[in-house]
């Protein structure tokens, strides 16, 4: 049996933005310094993740699938 958890588009966007920012900054701090370019790249990754995740709608539950609220 497959269970689908309903996640609001707000939380989906926030989690994806945090993951993108953390991934970008983790690469940036490998040399113990974050340059301006690396900071801008992290900001762009966060904004892109927010925008793309916000734009893609959640898949509606089809009939026959269990949905937890």
Jmol script that loads the backbone (N, CA, C; Angstrom):
load data "model"
ATOM      1  N   UNK A   1       0.838  -1.169   0.000  1.00  0.00           N
ATOM      2  CA  UNK A   1       0.000   0.000   0.000  1.00  0.00           C
ATOM      3  C   UNK A   1       0.886   1.236   0.000  1.00  0.00           C
ATOM      4  N   UNK A   2       0.546   2.190  -0.816  1.00  0.00           N
ATOM      5  CA  UNK A   2       1.338   3.400  -0.963  1.00  0.00           C
ATOM      6  C   UNK A   2       0.668   4.544  -0.215  1.00  0.00           C
ATOM      7  N   UNK A   3       1.427   5.260   0.603  1.00  0.00           N
ATOM      8  CA  UNK A   3       0.904   6.379   1.362  1.00  0.00           C
ATOM      9  C   UNK A   3       1.513   7.666   0.837  1.00  0.00           C
ATOM     10  N   UNK A   4       0.674   8.639   0.608  1.00  0.00           N
ATOM     11  CA  UNK A   4       1.145   9.930   0.124  1.00  0.00           C
ATOM     12  C   UNK A   4       0.917  10.958   1.227  1.00  0.00           C
ATOM     13  N   UNK A   5       1.962  11.675   1.555  1.00  0.00           N
ATOM     14  CA  UNK A   5       1.875  12.710   2.565  1.00  0.00           C
ATOM     15  C   UNK A   5       1.687  14.041   1.852  1.00  0.00           C
ATOM     16  N   UNK A   6       0.689  14.793   2.282  1.00  0.00           N
ATOM     17  CA  UNK A   6       0.446  16.089   1.659  1.00  0.00           C
ATOM     18  C   UNK A   6       1.405  17.113   2.250  1.00  0.00           C
ATOM     19  N   UNK A   7       2.182  17.736   1.392  1.00  0.00           N
ATOM     20  CA  UNK A   7       3.128  18.772   1.795  1.00  0.00           C
ATOM     21  C   UNK A   7       2.732  20.042   1.060  1.00  0.00           C
ATOM     22  N   UNK A   8       2.631  21.119   1.809  1.00  0.00           N
ATOM     23  CA  UNK A   8       2.245  22.371   1.159  1.00  0.00           C
ATOM     24  C   UNK A   8       3.372  22.855   0.251  1.00  0.00           C
ATOM     25  N   UNK A   9       3.009  23.639  -0.726  1.00  0.00           N
ATOM     26  CA  UNK A   9       4.019  24.140  -1.654  1.00  0.00           C
ATOM     27  C   UNK A   9       4.975  25.092  -0.957  1.00  0.00           C
ATOM     28  N   UNK A  10       4.550  25.701   0.155  1.00  0.00           N
ATOM     29  CA  UNK A  10       5.449  26.580   0.904  1.00  0.00           C
ATOM     30  C   UNK A  10       6.604  25.789   1.501  1.00  0.00           C
ATOM     31  N   UNK A  11       6.284  24.711   2.206  1.00  0.00           N
ATOM     32  CA  UNK A  11       7.333  23.918   2.853  1.00  0.00           C
ATOM     33  C   UNK A  11       8.210  23.217   1.840  1.00  0.00           C
ATOM     34  N   UNK A  12       7.614  22.806   0.738  1.00  0.00           N
ATOM     35  CA  UNK A  12       8.394  22.167  -0.314  1.00  0.00           C
ATOM     36  C   UNK A  12       9.441  23.139  -0.856  1.00  0.00           C
ATOM     37  N   UNK A  13       9.068  24.381  -1.046  1.00  0.00           N
ATOM     38  CA  UNK A  13       9.985  25.391  -1.559  1.00  0.00           C
ATOM     39  C   UNK A  13      11.055  25.745  -0.526  1.00  0.00           C
ATOM     40  N   UNK A  14      10.669  25.845   0.739  1.00  0.00           N
ATOM     41  CA  UNK A  14      11.630  26.185   1.793  1.00  0.00           C
ATOM     42  C   UNK A  14      12.677  25.090   1.943  1.00  0.00           C
ATOM     43  N   UNK A  15      12.244  23.846   1.951  1.00  0.00           N
ATOM     44  CA  UNK A  15      13.189  22.734   2.108  1.00  0.00           C
ATOM     45  C   UNK A  15      14.139  22.658   0.916  1.00  0.00           C
ATOM     46  N   UNK A  16      13.619  22.848  -0.286  1.00  0.00           N
ATOM     47  CA  UNK A  16      14.502  22.791  -1.456  1.00  0.00           C
ATOM     48  C   UNK A  16      15.490  23.954  -1.455  1.00  0.00           C
ATOM     49  N   UNK A  17      15.066  25.127  -1.014  1.00  0.00           N
ATOM     50  CA  UNK A  17      15.973  26.274  -0.955  1.00  0.00           C
ATOM     51  C   UNK A  17      17.063  26.049   0.088  1.00  0.00           C
ATOM     52  N   UNK A  18      16.702  25.507   1.241  1.00  0.00           N
ATOM     53  CA  UNK A  18      17.701  25.210   2.269  1.00  0.00           C
ATOM     54  C   UNK A  18      18.704  24.171   1.777  1.00  0.00           C
ATOM     55  N   UNK A  19      18.227  23.169   1.082  1.00  0.00           N
ATOM     56  CA  UNK A  19      19.123  22.131   0.564  1.00  0.00           C
ATOM     57  C   UNK A  19      20.075  22.710  -0.485  1.00  0.00           C
ATOM     58  N   UNK A  20      19.552  23.556  -1.360  1.00  0.00           N
ATOM     59  CA  UNK A  20      20.401  24.160  -2.395  1.00  0.00           C
ATOM     60  C   UNK A  20      21.436  25.092  -1.777  1.00  0.00           C
ATOM     61  N   UNK A  21      21.017  25.899  -0.813  1.00  0.00           N
ATOM     62  CA  UNK A  21      21.949  26.815  -0.158  1.00  0.00           C
ATOM     63  C   UNK A  21      23.007  26.082   0.641  1.00  0.00           C
ATOM     64  N   UNK A  22      22.589  25.062   1.376  1.00  0.00           N
ATOM     65  CA  UNK A  22      23.549  24.287   2.174  1.00  0.00           C
ATOM     66  C   UNK A  22      24.536  23.557   1.282  1.00  0.00           C
ATOM     67  N   UNK A  23      24.062  22.998   0.187  1.00  0.00           N
ATOM     68  CA  UNK A  23      24.963  22.303  -0.732  1.00  0.00           C
ATOM     69  C   UNK A  23      25.959  23.241  -1.367  1.00  0.00           C
ATOM     70  N   UNK A  24      25.495  24.416  -1.753  1.00  0.00           N
ATOM     71  CA  UNK A  24      26.386  25.387  -2.374  1.00  0.00           C
ATOM     72  C   UNK A  24      27.404  25.926  -1.374  1.00  0.00           C
ATOM     73  N   UNK A  25      26.957  26.218  -0.166  1.00  0.00           N
ATOM     74  CA  UNK A  25      27.886  26.745   0.840  1.00  0.00           C
ATOM     75  C   UNK A  25      28.845  25.680   1.359  1.00  0.00           C
ATOM     76  N   UNK A  26      28.416  24.429   1.382  1.00  0.00           N
ATOM     77  CA  UNK A  26      29.336  23.376   1.843  1.00  0.00           C
ATOM     78  C   UNK A  26      30.513  23.226   0.891  1.00  0.00           C
ATOM     79  N   UNK A  27      30.271  23.431  -0.385  1.00  0.00           N
ATOM     80  CA  UNK A  27      31.368  23.403  -1.354  1.00  0.00           C
ATOM     81  C   UNK A  27      32.226  24.656  -1.198  1.00  0.00           C
ATOM     82  N   UNK A  28      31.593  25.786  -0.885  1.00  0.00           N
ATOM     83  CA  UNK A  28      32.317  27.050  -0.787  1.00  0.00           C
ATOM     84  C   UNK A  28      33.268  27.089   0.411  1.00  0.00           C
ATOM     85  N   UNK A  29      32.931  26.420   1.501  1.00  0.00           N
ATOM     86  CA  UNK A  29      33.762  26.520   2.707  1.00  0.00           C
ATOM     87  C   UNK A  29      34.840  25.446   2.783  1.00  0.00           C
ATOM     88  N   UNK A  30      35.045  24.684   1.743  1.00  0.00           N
ATOM     89  CA  UNK A  30      36.084  23.651   1.784  1.00  0.00           C
ATOM     90  C   UNK A  30      37.479  24.254   1.937  1.00  0.00           C
ATOM     91  N   UNK A  31      37.657  25.486   1.483  1.00  0.00           N
ATOM     92  CA  UNK A  31      38.955  26.147   1.658  1.00  0.00           C
ATOM     93  C   UNK A  31      38.936  27.147   2.817  1.00  0.00           C
ATOM     94  N   UNK A  32      37.966  27.027   3.705  1.00  0.00           N
ATOM     95  CA  UNK A  32      37.807  27.879   4.897  1.00  0.00           C
ATOM     96  C   UNK A  32      37.553  29.346   4.578  1.00  0.00           C
ATOM     97  N   UNK A  33      37.131  29.646   3.371  1.00  0.00           N
ATOM     98  CA  UNK A  33      36.820  31.018   2.978  1.00  0.00           C
ATOM     99  C   UNK A  33      35.642  31.012   2.019  1.00  0.00           C
ATOM    100  N   UNK A  34      34.755  31.966   2.204  1.00  0.00           N
ATOM    101  CA  UNK A  34      33.647  32.139   1.262  1.00  0.00           C
ATOM    102  C   UNK A  34      33.863  33.469   0.557  1.00  0.00           C
ATOM    103  N   UNK A  35      34.139  33.401  -0.731  1.00  0.00           N
ATOM    104  CA  UNK A  35      34.358  34.618  -1.510  1.00  0.00           C
ATOM    105  C   UNK A  35      33.019  35.224  -1.900  1.00  0.00           C
ATOM    106  N   UNK A  36      33.074  36.432  -2.417  1.00  0.00           N
ATOM    107  CA  UNK A  36      31.851  37.101  -2.852  1.00  0.00           C
ATOM    108  C   UNK A  36      31.174  36.312  -3.978  1.00  0.00           C
ATOM    109  N   UNK A  37      31.962  35.788  -4.878  1.00  0.00           N
ATOM    110  CA  UNK A  37      31.388  35.011  -5.983  1.00  0.00           C
ATOM    111  C   UNK A  37      30.693  33.749  -5.473  1.00  0.00           C
ATOM    112  N   UNK A  38      31.285  33.106  -4.478  1.00  0.00           N
ATOM    113  CA  UNK A  38      30.664  31.902  -3.903  1.00  0.00           C
ATOM    114  C   UNK A  38      29.387  32.264  -3.151  1.00  0.00           C
ATOM    115  N   UNK A  39      29.380  33.411  -2.497  1.00  0.00           N
ATOM    116  CA  UNK A  39      28.170  33.879  -1.820  1.00  0.00           C
ATOM    117  C   UNK A  39      27.055  34.172  -2.798  1.00  0.00           C
ATOM    118  N   UNK A  40      27.395  34.824  -3.905  1.00  0.00           N
ATOM    119  CA  UNK A  40      26.398  35.094  -4.939  1.00  0.00           C
ATOM    120  C   UNK A  40      25.885  33.802  -5.565  1.00  0.00           C
ATOM    121  N   UNK A  41      26.783  32.844  -5.752  1.00  0.00           N
ATOM    122  CA  UNK A  41      26.361  31.562  -6.319  1.00  0.00           C
ATOM    123  C   UNK A  41      25.397  30.847  -5.376  1.00  0.00           C
ATOM    124  N   UNK A  42      25.663  30.910  -4.076  1.00  0.00           N
ATOM    125  CA  UNK A  42      24.766  30.291  -3.093  1.00  0.00           C
ATOM    126  C   UNK A  42      23.414  30.991  -3.101  1.00  0.00           C
ATOM    127  N   UNK A  43      23.426  32.329  -3.172  1.00  0.00           N
ATOM    128  CA  UNK A  43      22.173  33.078  -3.224  1.00  0.00           C
ATOM    129  C   UNK A  43      21.376  32.729  -4.478  1.00  0.00           C
ATOM    130  N   UNK A  44      22.056  32.632  -5.603  1.00  0.00           N
ATOM    131  CA  UNK A  44      21.379  32.258  -6.858  1.00  0.00           C
ATOM    132  C   UNK A  44      20.804  30.842  -6.775  1.00  0.00           C
ATOM    133  N   UNK A  45      21.526  29.930  -6.132  1.00  0.00           N
ATOM    134  CA  UNK A  45      21.024  28.564  -5.970  1.00  0.00           C
ATOM    135  C   UNK A  45      19.768  28.546  -5.115  1.00  0.00           C
ATOM    136  N   UNK A  46      19.754  29.334  -4.048  1.00  0.00           N
ATOM    137  CA  UNK A  46      18.575  29.412  -3.175  1.00  0.00           C
ATOM    138  C   UNK A  46      17.391  29.986  -3.932  1.00  0.00           C
ATOM    139  N   UNK A  47      17.598  31.082  -4.633  1.00  0.00           N
ATOM    140  CA  UNK A  47      16.502  31.712  -5.371  1.00  0.00           C
ATOM    141  C   UNK A  47      15.991  30.830  -6.503  1.00  0.00           C
ATOM    142  N   UNK A  48      16.886  30.146  -7.192  1.00  0.00           N
ATOM    143  CA  UNK A  48      16.457  29.250  -8.271  1.00  0.00           C
ATOM    144  C   UNK A  48      15.659  28.079  -7.705  1.00  0.00           C
ATOM    145  N   UNK A  49      16.110  27.523  -6.595  1.00  0.00           N
ATOM    146  CA  UNK A  49      15.375  26.416  -5.988  1.00  0.00           C
ATOM    147  C   UNK A  49      13.993  26.872  -5.535  1.00  0.00           C
ATOM    148  N   UNK A  50      13.920  28.054  -4.927  1.00  0.00           N
ATOM    149  CA  UNK A  50      12.614  28.576  -4.510  1.00  0.00           C
ATOM    150  C   UNK A  50      11.692  28.754  -5.716  1.00  0.00           C
ATOM    151  N   UNK A  51      12.199  29.376  -6.754  1.00  0.00           N
ATOM    152  CA  UNK A  51      11.373  29.654  -7.929  1.00  0.00           C
ATOM    153  C   UNK A  51      10.899  28.413  -8.644  1.00  0.00           C
ATOM    154  N   UNK A  52      11.812  27.490  -8.909  1.00  0.00           N
ATOM    155  CA  UNK A  52      11.433  26.287  -9.642  1.00  0.00           C
ATOM    156  C   UNK A  52      10.512  25.395  -8.818  1.00  0.00           C
ATOM    157  N   UNK A  53      10.784  25.272  -7.524  1.00  0.00           N
ATOM    158  CA  UNK A  53       9.952  24.420  -6.689  1.00  0.00           C
ATOM    159  C   UNK A  53       8.585  25.037  -6.511  1.00  0.00           C
ATOM    160  N   UNK A  54       8.505  26.348  -6.411  1.00  0.00           N
ATOM    161  CA  UNK A  54       7.224  27.028  -6.272  1.00  0.00           C
ATOM    162  C   UNK A  54       6.401  26.869  -7.555  1.00  0.00           C
ATOM    163  N   UNK A  55       7.057  26.900  -8.699  1.00  0.00           N
ATOM    164  CA  UNK A  55       6.352  26.862  -9.977  1.00  0.00           C
ATOM    165  C   UNK A  55       5.773  25.486 -10.299  1.00  0.00           C
ATOM    166  N   UNK A  56       6.395  24.433  -9.803  1.00  0.00           N
ATOM    167  CA  UNK A  56       5.932  23.080 -10.112  1.00  0.00           C
ATOM    168  C   UNK A  56       4.861  22.676  -9.095  1.00  0.00           C
ATOM    169  N   UNK A  57       3.638  22.423  -9.548  1.00  0.00           N
ATOM    170  CA  UNK A  57       2.578  22.080  -8.598  1.00  0.00           C
ATOM    171  C   UNK A  57       2.743  20.658  -8.067  1.00  0.00           C
ATOM    172  N   UNK A  58       2.208  20.437  -6.874  1.00  0.00           N
ATOM    173  CA  UNK A  58       2.199  19.089  -6.316  1.00  0.00           C
ATOM    174  C   UNK A  58       1.273  18.214  -7.156  1.00  0.00           C
ATOM    175  N   UNK A  59       1.619  16.949  -7.278  1.00  0.00           N
ATOM    176  CA  UNK A  59       0.802  16.018  -8.045  1.00  0.00           C
ATOM    177  C   UNK A  59      -0.481  15.729  -7.262  1.00  0.00           C
ATOM    178  N   UNK A  60      -1.643  15.888  -7.893  1.00  0.00           N
ATOM    179  CA  UNK A  60      -2.887  15.592  -7.177  1.00  0.00           C
ATOM    180  C   UNK A  60      -3.011  14.082  -6.940  1.00  0.00           C
ATOM    181  N   UNK A  61      -3.611  13.720  -5.827  1.00  0.00           N
ATOM    182  CA  UNK A  61      -3.827  12.309  -5.518  1.00  0.00           C
ATOM    183  C   UNK A  61      -4.873  11.740  -6.468  1.00  0.00           C
ATOM    184  N   UNK A  62      -4.549  10.634  -7.068  1.00  0.00           N
ATOM    185  CA  UNK A  62      -5.522  10.002  -7.959  1.00  0.00           C
ATOM    186  C   UNK A  62      -6.419   9.075  -7.138  1.00  0.00           C
ATOM    187  N   UNK A  63      -7.523   8.698  -7.698  1.00  0.00           N
ATOM    188  CA  UNK A  63      -8.436   7.828  -6.971  1.00  0.00           C
ATOM    189  C   UNK A  63      -7.779   6.462  -6.759  1.00  0.00           C
ATOM    190  N   UNK A  64      -8.016   5.896  -5.613  1.00  0.00           N
ATOM    191  CA  UNK A  64      -7.444   4.603  -5.308  1.00  0.00           C
ATOM    192  C   UNK A  64      -6.185   4.683  -4.471  1.00  0.00           C
ATOM    193  N   UNK A  65      -5.669   5.878  -4.254  1.00  0.00           N
ATOM    194  CA  UNK A  65      -4.478   6.040  -3.431  1.00  0.00           C
ATOM    195  C   UNK A  65      -4.885   6.549  -2.063  1.00  0.00           C
ATOM    196  N   UNK A  66      -4.211   6.051  -1.036  1.00  0.00           N
ATOM    197  CA  UNK A  66      -4.469   6.514   0.321  1.00  0.00           C
ATOM    198  C   UNK A  66      -3.793   7.859   0.510  1.00  0.00           C
ATOM    199  N   UNK A  67      -4.489   8.784   1.145  1.00  0.00           N
ATOM    200  CA  UNK A  67      -3.946  10.113   1.380  1.00  0.00           C
ATOM    201  C   UNK A  67      -4.050  10.412   2.867  1.00  0.00           C
ATOM    202  N   UNK A  68      -2.901  10.789   3.468  1.00  0.00           N
ATOM    203  CA  UNK A  68      -2.912  11.206   4.855  1.00  0.00           C
ATOM    204  C   UNK A  68      -2.921  12.722   4.883  1.00  0.00           C
ATOM    205  N   UNK A  69      -3.737  13.290   5.732  1.00  0.00           N
ATOM    206  CA  UNK A  69      -3.805  14.747   5.841  1.00  0.00           C
ATOM    207  C   UNK A  69      -2.864  15.266   6.882  1.00  0.00           C
TER     208      UNK A  69
END
end "model"
wireframe off; spacefill off
backbone 0.3
color backbone group
